[in-house]
Amino acid sequence: MQSILLYVGGDNSMGARLEVALDMARATGAHITCLQCVNYEMFAPGDFYGSALAAAIPRIREAAEELRGKLEAELAKEDVSWDWQFLYGVPEDRLIEQSALHDIILIAPHDEGSEDRKAPSAMAGELALRAAVPVLVVPGTMKGMDFSAPVLIGWNGSSEACVALRAAVPLLKLAGAVYLASIAEPEKRDRMVFSPTEGAQYLSRHGINCEILEIEPGQAKIADTLFSEAAARDCSMVIMGAYGHSRLAEMLLGGVTRRSLTDPQLPIFMAH
């Protein structure tokens, strides 16, 4: 991970996200690109004469400049390489464009304005499905991140899980321990496209040893079980494939990705 794309926004998780980006940069020697976006398109519907937009523009610019000044002052004190990009447009679109020359994107678990409702991040879903790189979702409770701590991989044998595992290799090489957790009935494990052993063998070729955990499903939801297993082992993050079912099915019926993003207890590394 030599190029980190850090989304800069006014959400409650911005401070936590910055600290995690700094820790990742120190652990890997990476460069941080801070991407700040201003989106005026939200004022277009119903604003036929542009009056709401005209009134809002000065305040939006002022808030953006205040945030930039605050974060740049903090970054100037740090011993990491960084730069700042300011772009207009929908944040998801700008992040997807810029991801082409980055290795990972750091974002919040909830979209701005939805923190109180704990609604799963629409941005996280868009980026996981469309960006060229993995996404690290950072909860606002984080004070930093120890990349030498253990890591848990949620494994369901899908191609999405394989993509996430491959994308995480640079960070897995830093981890003190790696757990590959499979939560399924024995008969379902037998029908996996890729078995836990195959995932472990792939990691071994990269010099990464892992412990396979075969966990019987209980009353708790799979996402909750994964976080519980990770917490019990002092893991720094959970790695998982995003949207193994269609995204529409997840939104309507629920799913591991949606549940994980609703109230994450640890950072979530996602890829699709």
Backbone bond lengths (Angstrom), bond angles and torsions (degrees), N, CA, C in turn:
res aa  C-N    CA-C-N  psi(-1)  N-CA   C-N-CA  omega(-1)  CA-C   N-CA-C  phi
1 M - - - 1.449 - - 1.527 109.28 -
2 Q 1.312 117.13 89.60 1.459 120.86 -176.72 1.522 113.37 -101.38
3 S 1.321 117.37 -8.95 1.460 120.67 -178.32 1.524 109.34 -140.78
4 I 1.335 115.69 108.99 1.464 122.65 -176.14 1.526 109.12 -101.21
5 L 1.325 116.44 128.93 1.462 121.59 175.57 1.519 108.00 -102.85
6 L 1.321 116.92 108.84 1.461 123.15 -176.34 1.515 109.82 -102.22
7 Y 1.325 116.44 116.99 1.464 119.45 178.20 1.521 109.58 -76.74
8 V 1.329 115.68 126.85 1.456 122.36 179.34 1.526 108.81 -102.88
9 G 1.331 116.16 117.61 1.457 121.05 179.46 1.512 110.54 -145.63
10 G 1.308 115.67 172.44 1.456 120.89 -178.10 1.509 113.84 -89.76
11 D 1.322 118.65 21.82 1.462 122.13 -178.85 1.519 110.62 -78.20
12 N 1.336 115.33 168.27 1.463 121.30 -176.97 1.521 113.91 -70.50
13 S 1.321 117.44 -11.77 1.462 121.19 -176.39 1.530 113.31 -99.27
14 M 1.324 117.70 5.69 1.463 120.33 -173.90 1.528 111.70 -60.43
15 G 1.323 117.24 -45.71 1.460 120.15 -179.41 1.510 112.29 -61.12
16 A 1.335 116.49 -43.37 1.463 121.33 179.26 1.523 110.46 -64.04
17 R 1.311 116.36 -41.59 1.466 121.61 -178.71 1.536 110.88 -63.94
18 L 1.313 116.37 -40.02 1.458 120.42 178.42 1.524 110.49 -64.05
19 E 1.327 117.68 -44.27 1.462 120.68 -179.53 1.524 111.70 -62.54
20 V 1.330 116.66 -41.00 1.463 120.31 178.88 1.531 110.38 -66.62
21 A 1.332 116.85 -40.46 1.468 120.21 177.51 1.526 110.74 -61.04
22 L 1.318 117.08 -41.87 1.463 121.25 178.72 1.535 110.95 -63.66
23 D 1.327 116.36 -43.39 1.464 119.74 178.89 1.523 111.07 -64.57
24 M 1.319 117.09 -39.68 1.461 120.27 178.23 1.526 110.50 -65.19
25 A 1.324 116.50 -41.69 1.467 120.20 -179.93 1.522 110.75 -63.30
26 R 1.316 116.94 -40.31 1.463 119.87 179.05 1.533 111.24 -67.54
27 A 1.331 116.20 -38.92 1.467 120.40 -176.71 1.523 112.33 -71.88
28 T 1.323 117.25 -29.48 1.464 120.87 -173.56 1.522 113.94 -114.21
29 G 1.344 116.84 -10.20 1.467 119.91 -174.72 1.510 112.47 74.98
30 A 1.324 117.01 24.45 1.463 121.77 -174.40 1.531 112.22 -82.97
31 H 1.311 114.57 162.37 1.457 124.32 173.80 1.524 108.47 -98.45
32 I 1.320 117.42 139.55 1.467 122.37 178.67 1.521 109.99 -104.61
33 T 1.314 116.98 124.80 1.461 121.98 170.09 1.521 108.01 -104.62
34 C 1.320 116.37 116.19 1.465 121.85 177.77 1.524 108.14 -88.53
35 L 1.317 116.74 116.99 1.462 121.32 -178.41 1.519 110.13 -107.96
36 Q 1.329 116.05 112.99 1.460 122.04 178.24 1.518 108.31 -109.17
37 C 1.329 116.07 128.96 1.463 121.57 -178.15 1.531 110.09 -119.99
38 V 1.322 115.51 141.91 1.452 121.27 170.93 1.514 107.61 -119.03
39 N 1.312 115.58 124.19 1.456 121.97 -175.61 1.521 109.96 -114.12
40 Y 1.334 116.37 112.77 1.464 120.78 177.67 1.524 112.29 -92.92
41 E 1.329 117.67 -6.67 1.459 120.79 -174.39 1.523 112.42 -65.89
42 M 1.323 117.37 -21.59 1.460 120.48 -178.93 1.525 112.11 -64.84
43 F 1.329 117.09 -17.85 1.459 119.60 -177.96 1.523 112.59 -93.11
44 A 1.308 117.21 -6.91 1.460 120.03 -174.42 1.531 113.80 -66.00
45 P 1.341 121.73 -47.02 1.466 120.38 -175.97 1.532 112.08 -62.68
46 G 1.308 116.27 121.52 1.464 121.41 176.27 1.514 114.69 82.12
47 D 1.305 117.93 -11.29 1.468 120.72 -179.67 1.525 108.44 -93.74
48 F 1.331 115.51 70.55 1.457 120.68 -170.59 1.525 113.13 -64.37
49 Y 1.298 117.78 -31.54 1.464 120.94 -176.70 1.530 112.04 -103.08
50 G 1.330 116.74 1.23 1.443 119.80 178.33 1.512 114.26 73.09
51 S 1.335 117.74 14.50 1.463 119.99 -175.72 1.529 112.11 -68.83
52 A 1.343 116.32 -41.37 1.455 119.11 179.71 1.524 110.80 -65.50
53 L 1.319 115.90 -40.96 1.457 120.29 179.14 1.523 110.78 -64.34
54 A 1.331 116.50 -44.76 1.463 120.17 -179.01 1.526 111.21 -60.88
55 A 1.315 116.28 -38.37 1.463 119.96 -179.83 1.525 111.88 -73.00
56 A 1.321 116.36 -31.11 1.457 120.36 -174.70 1.526 113.82 -84.79
57 I 1.331 117.02 -28.00 1.468 120.44 -173.99 1.527 113.37 -53.57
58 P 1.335 119.79 -48.77 1.480 118.08 -179.02 1.519 113.08 -59.62
59 R 1.329 116.86 -41.25 1.461 119.68 -178.62 1.528 111.01 -69.81
60 I 1.339 117.35 -38.61 1.458 120.80 178.50 1.524 110.05 -62.47
61 R 1.322 116.08 -44.23 1.462 120.20 179.19 1.522 111.09 -64.38
62 E 1.316 116.01 -42.13 1.457 120.14 -179.68 1.522 111.50 -62.21
63 A 1.345 116.00 -44.59 1.464 120.38 179.59 1.527 110.48 -63.63
64 A 1.341 116.85 -41.04 1.462 120.75 179.62 1.527 110.82 -63.87
65 E 1.333 116.41 -41.77 1.464 120.42 180.00 1.527 111.35 -67.66
66 E 1.333 116.63 -37.20 1.467 120.34 177.75 1.523 110.95 -63.45
67 L 1.329 115.94 -45.19 1.459 120.16 179.98 1.518 110.60 -64.27
68 R 1.331 116.33 -43.44 1.468 119.72 179.70 1.530 110.71 -61.51
69 G 1.331 116.73 -45.92 1.454 119.89 -179.94 1.515 112.40 -59.62
70 K 1.324 116.19 -42.01 1.471 121.03 -179.63 1.524 111.34 -64.21
71 L 1.338 116.51 -47.30 1.464 119.90 -176.05 1.527 111.73 -72.63
72 E 1.325 116.91 -37.30 1.464 118.72 178.19 1.527 110.87 -64.23
73 A 1.320 116.80 -35.93 1.467 120.18 177.19 1.530 110.42 -63.76
74 E 1.338 116.88 -38.84 1.458 120.41 178.13 1.526 111.15 -69.36
75 L 1.324 116.55 -41.76 1.459 120.43 -178.65 1.530 111.81 -66.69
76 A 1.320 116.44 -32.43 1.465 120.29 -179.41 1.525 112.18 -63.39
77 K 1.319 116.77 -20.74 1.469 121.19 -179.66 1.529 112.01 -87.17
78 E 1.314 116.86 -10.23 1.455 120.69 -173.08 1.526 111.73 -96.32
79 D 1.337 115.34 156.87 1.462 121.48 -178.79 1.519 111.63 -97.62
80 V 1.331 116.89 47.03 1.460 121.12 179.41 1.525 109.43 -127.21
81 S 1.321 115.10 158.48 1.464 121.33 177.28 1.528 109.15 -85.28
82 W 1.339 116.38 132.31 1.460 119.27 -179.12 1.527 110.85 -154.09
83 D 1.333 115.42 160.54 1.461 121.79 170.71 1.513 108.46 -146.10
84 W 1.318 116.61 170.93 1.466 122.19 -174.99 1.525 109.81 -125.34
85 Q 1.321 115.86 131.65 1.464 121.21 174.24 1.524 108.78 -120.86
86 F 1.312 116.01 132.18 1.465 121.79 176.29 1.519 107.92 -118.30
87 L 1.330 116.32 122.08 1.459 121.22 -177.46 1.525 110.41 -133.49
88 Y 1.304 116.35 149.83 1.456 121.62 172.68 1.523 109.05 -93.21
89 G 1.324 116.47 148.37 1.449 120.57 175.80 1.512 112.82 128.95
90 V 1.327 115.71 -178.83 1.457 122.22 179.35 1.532 108.30 -68.89
91 P 1.322 118.91 124.26 1.467 120.73 -175.52 1.522 114.14 -53.08
92 E 1.346 117.07 -43.39 1.461 119.35 -179.08 1.533 111.37 -58.93
93 D 1.340 115.99 -42.13 1.465 119.65 -179.37 1.516 111.55 -65.36
94 R 1.329 116.31 -42.53 1.475 119.81 -179.04 1.534 110.38 -67.72
95 L 1.324 117.28 -38.93 1.461 120.56 178.57 1.525 111.43 -65.22
96 I 1.324 116.20 -41.09 1.463 120.37 178.86 1.528 110.30 -63.81
97 E 1.333 117.47 -41.98 1.463 120.75 177.33 1.528 110.97 -60.89
98 Q 1.319 116.36 -48.90 1.457 120.94 -175.26 1.523 112.83 -72.66
99 S 1.317 117.76 -19.91 1.464 120.35 -178.52 1.524 112.28 -64.57
100 A 1.329 117.22 -18.22 1.463 120.65 -177.40 1.526 112.62 -59.79
101 L 1.332 117.75 -27.80 1.462 121.19 179.05 1.526 111.73 -120.65
102 H 1.317 115.81 34.96 1.464 121.09 174.58 1.526 109.21 -134.63
103 D 1.322 116.02 169.71 1.454 120.90 -175.92 1.518 113.74 -106.25
104 I 1.329 117.79 -21.63 1.460 121.76 -177.67 1.524 109.03 -162.12
105 I 1.328 116.68 150.82 1.466 122.50 177.34 1.517 108.48 -117.02
106 L 1.330 116.75 134.28 1.462 121.72 176.43 1.516 109.36 -109.07
107 I 1.346 115.99 124.79 1.457 121.21 -178.06 1.533 109.68 -138.19
108 A 1.340 115.10 176.73 1.461 122.38 179.11 1.532 110.53 -87.88
109 P 1.345 117.66 160.93 1.472 120.03 177.45 1.522 113.25 -77.63
110 H 1.348 116.58 -17.24 1.460 120.30 -178.74 1.523 109.60 -133.46
111 D 1.312 115.89 143.90 1.459 119.99 178.38 1.522 110.33 -70.38
112 E 1.333 115.78 154.37 1.456 120.15 179.43 1.529 110.13 -56.38
113 G 1.323 116.10 130.26 1.455 121.33 179.26 1.509 113.82 92.81
114 S 1.346 117.61 -10.94 1.469 119.79 -178.61 1.522 112.05 -112.46
115 E 1.343 117.22 8.63 1.463 120.01 -176.29 1.527 112.06 -60.00
116 D 1.326 117.10 -40.62 1.453 120.37 -177.17 1.525 112.49 -67.81
117 R 1.316 116.37 -30.79 1.469 120.31 -178.70 1.527 111.65 -83.83
118 K 1.322 116.54 -10.71 1.471 121.59 -177.11 1.537 111.17 55.33
119 A 1.334 115.93 34.43 1.457 119.41 177.76 1.528 109.54 -74.28
120 P 1.329 118.80 137.72 1.461 120.51 178.35 1.522 110.74 -57.29
121 S 1.303 116.41 143.80 1.454 121.64 -175.71 1.522 112.13 -69.52
122 A 1.341 115.58 120.75 1.467 119.93 173.89 1.522 109.60 -67.64
123 M 1.339 116.64 -35.12 1.460 120.62 178.18 1.522 111.07 -60.90
124 A 1.335 116.88 -44.02 1.462 120.27 179.74 1.524 111.05 -59.49
125 G 1.326 116.19 -42.31 1.459 119.71 179.14 1.518 112.38 -63.64
126 E 1.347 116.31 -44.99 1.463 120.25 179.37 1.520 111.37 -61.32
127 L 1.324 116.25 -45.79 1.456 119.64 -176.95 1.523 111.55 -69.14
128 A 1.322 117.00 -40.06 1.464 119.61 -179.93 1.523 111.06 -60.84
129 L 1.329 116.36 -36.25 1.460 120.57 -176.88 1.523 113.30 -85.15
130 R 1.355 117.36 -30.51 1.464 119.09 -169.19 1.524 115.11 -115.24
131 A 1.316 118.39 -21.38 1.456 119.75 -176.79 1.525 110.93 -75.01
132 A 1.322 115.16 156.59 1.458 120.53 -177.62 1.518 112.77 -82.03
133 V 1.322 116.80 -4.40 1.467 120.99 -174.55 1.518 110.11 -134.93
134 P 1.343 118.24 166.11 1.463 120.24 177.52 1.523 112.04 -69.48
135 V 1.324 114.60 164.08 1.464 122.74 -179.44 1.521 108.65 -119.36
136 L 1.339 116.45 135.27 1.458 120.89 173.02 1.522 107.56 -110.78
137 V 1.332 115.81 115.00 1.458 122.45 -179.82 1.528 107.50 -92.40
138 V 1.337 116.45 120.01 1.464 121.67 -172.22 1.529 110.68 -110.73
139 P 1.336 118.65 114.85 1.472 120.80 176.72 1.524 111.42 -64.18
140 G 1.322 115.57 151.96 1.448 120.94 -177.81 1.513 114.09 -70.35
141 T 1.314 118.28 -10.70 1.465 121.74 -179.65 1.521 112.90 -82.45
142 M 1.319 118.12 -8.93 1.457 121.29 -175.21 1.522 111.05 -70.80
143 K 1.325 115.86 137.37 1.466 122.37 175.65 1.524 111.03 -105.49
144 G 1.290 116.49 5.65 1.448 123.89 -174.44 1.512 107.94 144.63
145 M 1.331 117.12 -174.68 1.462 119.59 -176.91 1.518 109.86 -150.62
146 D 1.320 115.60 131.69 1.459 122.15 178.38 1.526 108.46 -95.15
147 F 1.326 117.07 107.35 1.457 120.34 -176.13 1.527 112.74 -81.15
148 S 1.335 116.51 -0.34 1.469 119.67 172.39 1.524 111.51 -95.78
149 A 1.323 117.14 -1.10 1.459 121.55 179.40 1.532 110.57 -76.05
150 P 1.332 118.06 164.69 1.469 120.58 176.72 1.533 112.22 -61.67
151 V 1.313 115.24 157.96 1.471 122.86 -179.15 1.526 108.38 -133.85
152 L 1.325 116.69 141.66 1.463 121.11 177.12 1.525 109.98 -113.57
153 I 1.324 115.73 133.30 1.470 122.76 176.98 1.519 108.33 -106.93
154 G 1.331 116.85 123.35 1.449 120.86 174.01 1.522 109.70 -82.27
155 W 1.326 117.28 117.85 1.470 121.30 -171.18 1.524 110.75 -118.08
156 N 1.341 116.32 122.93 1.467 120.56 174.84 1.522 111.86 -123.59
157 G 1.333 116.13 9.96 1.457 120.23 176.31 1.512 114.99 78.27
158 S 1.326 118.17 7.27 1.462 121.28 -177.27 1.521 111.52 -86.97
159 S 1.336 115.47 165.97 1.467 119.49 175.69 1.522 110.54 -64.66
160 E 1.352 116.71 -32.50 1.463 119.77 178.09 1.527 111.34 -63.35
161 A 1.334 116.64 -40.89 1.460 120.63 176.96 1.524 110.59 -62.75
162 C 1.321 117.02 -38.37 1.461 121.24 178.65 1.527 111.18 -65.44
163 V 1.331 116.35 -41.95 1.469 120.22 178.78 1.522 110.49 -61.32
164 A 1.332 116.39 -44.53 1.465 120.39 179.63 1.521 110.88 -63.65
165 L 1.331 117.11 -43.22 1.464 121.03 179.91 1.528 110.49 -60.79
166 R 1.335 117.07 -46.41 1.469 120.38 179.91 1.519 111.25 -62.09
167 A 1.332 116.08 -44.01 1.464 120.00 -177.32 1.522 111.97 -65.84
168 A 1.322 117.03 -26.57 1.467 121.53 -176.05 1.522 113.48 -86.93
169 V 1.314 118.77 -4.84 1.468 121.36 -175.05 1.535 113.29 -50.67
170 P 1.350 119.97 -45.76 1.470 118.37 -179.45 1.524 113.29 -58.79
171 L 1.331 117.37 -35.70 1.460 120.40 178.93 1.530 111.38 -80.65
172 L 1.332 117.03 -33.48 1.462 120.30 178.52 1.524 111.26 -64.11
173 K 1.320 117.50 -29.72 1.462 120.84 178.54 1.527 111.69 -66.62
174 L 1.334 116.64 -20.86 1.461 120.93 179.27 1.524 112.63 -89.39
175 A 1.333 116.51 -17.27 1.469 120.93 -172.30 1.521 111.88 -72.09
176 G 1.339 115.69 143.50 1.455 120.95 177.87 1.514 112.39 -71.09
177 A 1.333 117.19 -26.40 1.468 122.31 176.94 1.520 107.58 -156.51
178 V 1.323 115.91 150.15 1.466 121.31 179.68 1.519 108.00 -128.13
179 Y 1.332 115.53 127.78 1.469 121.62 177.88 1.522 108.74 -115.53
180 L 1.323 116.62 129.33 1.454 122.13 177.10 1.528 106.61 -107.35
181 A 1.331 115.96 105.89 1.466 121.42 -170.78 1.521 111.43 -102.94
182 S 1.302 115.28 124.24 1.461 122.26 176.97 1.528 108.50 -113.62
183 I 1.341 115.97 123.91 1.464 120.49 -179.33 1.527 108.20 -117.51
184 A 1.306 116.35 97.88 1.470 120.32 -178.93 1.518 108.96 -166.89
185 E 1.343 115.58 156.53 1.446 119.82 174.02 1.531 109.30 -65.15
186 P 1.332 117.95 150.89 1.471 120.72 -177.98 1.524 112.89 -51.39
187 E 1.358 117.76 -40.57 1.459 119.03 -177.77 1.524 112.15 -67.45
188 K 1.341 116.58 -31.26 1.465 119.55 177.73 1.529 110.76 -73.82
189 R 1.327 116.65 -35.15 1.462 119.01 176.97 1.529 110.89 -61.04
190 D 1.336 116.26 -36.23 1.460 120.01 -179.99 1.529 111.79 -65.10
191 R 1.351 117.29 -22.33 1.463 120.88 -178.67 1.524 112.87 -98.25
192 M 1.332 117.17 5.93 1.466 119.85 178.15 1.527 110.80 -63.40
193 V 1.331 116.37 141.42 1.463 119.80 175.95 1.522 109.88 -64.38
194 F 1.320 116.44 -43.44 1.460 122.19 177.46 1.528 108.16 -125.20
195 S 1.311 116.38 122.03 1.456 120.78 -176.80 1.535 110.38 -76.24
196 P 1.336 117.35 161.21 1.468 119.74 174.32 1.530 112.15 -55.91
197 T 1.327 116.73 -36.26 1.467 120.10 179.50 1.519 111.54 -62.28
198 E 1.336 116.45 -38.33 1.461 119.43 178.32 1.527 111.18 -66.59
199 G 1.341 116.56 -37.86 1.453 119.48 175.58 1.515 111.58 -62.85
200 A 1.337 116.03 -42.61 1.460 121.04 178.91 1.529 111.48 -65.37
201 Q 1.330 116.54 -38.57 1.461 119.74 178.41 1.522 111.46 -64.38
202 Y 1.334 116.59 -38.99 1.469 119.94 177.63 1.520 110.22 -60.82
203 L 1.332 116.64 -45.79 1.465 120.26 179.87 1.525 111.23 -63.34
204 S 1.328 116.99 -37.79 1.472 119.98 -178.55 1.517 111.17 -62.44
205 R 1.319 117.49 -31.32 1.466 120.48 178.31 1.529 111.51 -68.46
206 H 1.321 116.00 -18.81 1.464 120.95 175.91 1.527 111.39 -99.37
207 G 1.334 115.63 12.32 1.451 119.50 178.71 1.513 114.24 76.51
208 I 1.342 117.22 21.41 1.465 121.98 -177.91 1.525 108.95 -111.51
209 N 1.308 116.76 118.51 1.459 121.06 174.58 1.518 109.61 -88.58
210 C 1.307 117.03 141.36 1.465 120.14 177.93 1.521 110.21 -138.93
211 E 1.305 114.62 155.86 1.465 121.82 175.98 1.524 108.07 -104.73
212 I 1.320 116.58 127.67 1.464 121.28 178.98 1.528 109.33 -85.54
213 L 1.319 115.39 127.40 1.464 121.61 176.53 1.520 108.25 -112.20
214 E 1.311 117.72 116.66 1.465 121.49 176.56 1.525 106.84 -104.63
215 I 1.324 115.56 104.81 1.463 122.20 -171.36 1.520 109.54 -106.78
216 E 1.306 115.96 126.42 1.462 120.18 177.48 1.534 109.51 -71.63
217 P 1.319 118.20 135.51 1.460 120.16 178.76 1.523 111.20 -66.44
218 G 1.310 115.95 139.18 1.464 120.31 179.04 1.509 110.30 -118.21
219 Q 1.319 115.86 -150.92 1.463 121.10 -179.10 1.523 111.70 -76.37
220 A 1.325 117.06 -28.17 1.468 120.88 -177.81 1.529 110.44 -72.46
221 K 1.318 115.31 155.64 1.458 120.40 175.94 1.528 109.26 -68.26
222 I 1.333 115.62 153.76 1.460 120.65 -176.11 1.524 111.47 -57.77
223 A 1.337 116.51 -43.62 1.465 119.83 -179.63 1.522 110.89 -60.00
224 D 1.335 116.86 -43.40 1.464 120.25 179.54 1.524 111.41 -64.72
225 T 1.335 115.98 -38.25 1.461 119.95 178.43 1.520 111.10 -64.46
226 L 1.339 116.96 -41.82 1.459 120.66 178.55 1.520 111.05 -59.78
227 F 1.340 116.75 -45.96 1.462 119.83 -179.79 1.525 111.01 -65.68
228 S 1.328 116.99 -37.21 1.465 119.95 178.66 1.524 111.23 -64.78
229 E 1.331 116.08 -43.53 1.464 120.24 178.95 1.529 110.09 -64.72
230 A 1.331 116.61 -39.20 1.466 120.09 179.50 1.521 110.82 -66.09
231 A 1.341 116.47 -43.59 1.464 120.26 -179.78 1.524 111.36 -64.07
232 A 1.323 116.66 -37.93 1.465 120.74 -179.06 1.523 111.91 -65.14
233 R 1.335 116.38 -21.94 1.462 120.92 -178.81 1.525 112.09 -108.51
234 D 1.328 116.32 13.87 1.470 122.04 178.09 1.520 111.97 56.80
235 C 1.326 116.11 40.68 1.462 120.43 -179.83 1.526 110.99 -76.25
236 S 1.326 115.57 149.52 1.463 120.80 179.93 1.519 112.35 -88.47
237 M 1.346 117.74 -21.86 1.460 120.23 179.65 1.521 110.38 -162.61
238 V 1.326 114.62 166.43 1.461 122.94 175.55 1.521 107.86 -115.88
239 I 1.317 116.51 132.51 1.466 122.60 178.78 1.518 107.98 -107.30
240 M 1.335 116.77 132.74 1.456 119.45 -178.21 1.520 111.60 -154.13
241 G 1.320 115.38 151.79 1.450 120.56 170.89 1.514 109.12 -75.76
242 A 1.316 116.89 142.97 1.463 121.07 -176.09 1.521 111.39 -99.15
243 Y 1.332 116.23 134.77 1.452 123.65 173.10 1.526 112.54 55.16
244 G 1.330 115.13 67.26 1.454 119.76 174.18 1.509 111.67 -66.47
245 H 1.367 116.26 -33.56 1.462 120.67 170.21 1.512 107.35 -90.14
246 S 1.315 117.83 176.04 1.462 118.73 174.97 1.522 109.07 -63.55
247 R 1.328 116.11 151.79 1.456 119.31 -178.46 1.523 110.06 -64.40
248 L 1.333 117.88 -35.54 1.459 120.59 179.11 1.523 110.06 -61.59
249 A 1.342 116.82 -43.77 1.458 120.18 179.53 1.522 110.73 -62.24
250 E 1.319 116.87 -39.84 1.467 119.97 178.71 1.527 110.66 -63.99
251 M 1.339 116.89 -41.44 1.457 120.05 -178.32 1.528 111.03 -66.64
252 L 1.342 116.82 -37.17 1.457 120.33 -176.71 1.530 112.30 -82.42
253 L 1.308 116.46 -40.93 1.462 120.73 -171.58 1.518 113.63 -107.38
254 G 1.295 116.07 -11.65 1.460 119.33 -174.51 1.504 109.68 87.43
255 G 1.302 117.40 166.26 1.448 121.38 -179.21 1.509 108.79 -179.42
256 V 1.344 115.88 176.52 1.458 120.15 -176.38 1.520 110.82 -63.88
257 T 1.352 117.20 -43.41 1.463 119.64 -179.60 1.515 111.08 -61.62
258 R 1.322 116.46 -49.27 1.463 120.74 -178.38 1.531 111.02 -62.41
259 R 1.311 117.28 -44.50 1.462 120.60 179.81 1.526 110.79 -63.80
260 S 1.327 117.30 -40.38 1.457 121.11 -178.42 1.517 111.69 -63.61
261 L 1.330 116.68 -36.40 1.455 120.84 -177.95 1.523 112.91 -80.97
262 T 1.321 117.96 -13.43 1.456 120.40 -176.14 1.522 111.99 -67.41
263 D 1.317 116.85 -44.05 1.469 120.34 -179.66 1.526 109.03 -153.26
264 P 1.332 118.16 68.78 1.469 120.19 -175.33 1.517 112.14 -67.03
265 Q 1.322 115.60 136.23 1.459 121.20 177.66 1.515 112.31 -92.36
266 L 1.319 116.34 -18.47 1.455 123.24 179.65 1.516 108.73 -137.13
267 P 1.329 118.42 161.51 1.461 119.32 172.47 1.521 110.94 -57.90
268 I 1.333 115.34 143.51 1.465 121.48 179.95 1.531 108.58 -116.92
269 F 1.313 115.95 123.06 1.466 123.10 175.89 1.515 106.51 -95.97
270 M 1.338 117.90 116.63 1.465 121.15 -174.29 1.524 111.10 -124.99
271 A 1.328 114.95 146.35 1.467 121.84 172.30 1.515 107.08 -152.16
272 H 1.323 115.63 159.48 1.469 120.96 -176.64 1.526 109.50 -131.91
